[in-house]
Amino acid sequence: MVGNVRINIGGNQSGTIVMGNYIVKDSYNKLLDNDEAVAEAISVIDDHIGNNYQGSENEAAIKDIFQQLQNGIANKHDAHILKVFWDGLITLTPTVNTLTNAVSTITNLFTSK
């Protein structure tokens, strides 16, 4: 990942998300308050990332995009925004796809049912 990524969100949600500079606070707590299954999936993915990608050359980018995904879920961003974050995370951490239950829970947030 090279440079910053900016995503402008219109409608009721406004602002610019700058990956690498954006700090997410209390997103896990927001997730837990809203949906325990999603919070558990995020926790499983977080543990996997910590165990498998800590110290990797992409560690900072992985942390940033994972925080963006958590924040997007917690703040109920549009499905296409969540998919952008998810796709970025999977690109940087392909082994996350082996966590089938967690992956299913997260991808259900932005796939048609």
N, C-alpha and C positions, 0 to 999 in steps of 0.2 A: 504494500500500500504506500503510495507516494503522495505527500502533501495532505492537505486538509480536505474533508468532504463537507459540503454545506447542503442542507436540505431545508428549503423554505416550505413551511406548512401554512396553508391558507385557511379560510373559513373561521370557525371559532377558535382554532388553535393557530397562534402566530409565533413567529420567531425563526431564528436560524440555528440549526444544530451544527456545531463545528467539531468534528471528531478530532480527538487529540487535545482539545482544550475544554471540553464540556465535562463538568463534574456532576455526577448523579448522586443525590443524597436521599437516603431512606427509601429507595425504590423497592427493595426487597420487602420492607414492612408494608408498603402500599400493596404490593402483590399479595402478601399473606392476608391482608385485610379483605382483599377483593376475591381471591380465588386460591384456596389452599392447594389444589392440584397443580396449578401453574407455578405457585411459589415452590412447591416440592420439585417440579421439573427444573426450574431455574437453579435450585440448590444442587441437584444431581449434575447438571451441566457445569455449574461453577466448580464443583469438586473435581470433575473430569478434567476441566481446563487446568486447574491448579496442579493436578497430578501429572499431566501429560505435556503441558506447554510452558510451565514455569521455566524461565531462563532461555526460552527460544528466542531467535532473532525477531520474531513477530510478537513477542509478549505484550508490548505496549499497545500495539494495534488491536490485538485480541481483547485486551482488557477494555479498551475504549469502545469497541463495537459491541461487546457484551453488555457494557453499561448502557449503551444507547438502546439496545434491545430491551433490557429491563425497564428503562425509563419509558420507552414507547409502549410497552405492555401496561405498565402501572398507570400511565396517563391516557390509556385507551386511544392511541394513535390509529389512524386508518390502517386497514389490513395491508395495503401496498407498501406503506412505510415499514411495518413490521417485517414484511417479506424482504425488503432491501437489507435491513439489519441482519436477518437470519441468513440470507444468502452470503453476505459478507463474512459472517461468523463461520459458516460451513466452508467457505473458501479457505479461511485461515486455519480452521481446526476440523479437517475432514473426519477424524475419528469420532467426533460428536455424533455422527449418524449411527454409530453402533449402540447408542443409548435409546433403544426403540420406544420405550414408554415415554420418556421425557421428550423425545423428538415428536412423537405423535401429539402429545399435549400442546406443545408450542406451535406446531404447524397447523393444528386445528384452529388457531387464532386467526390465520390469514388464508386458509383454503376454503373453497366453497363446499358446502355440506350437502 
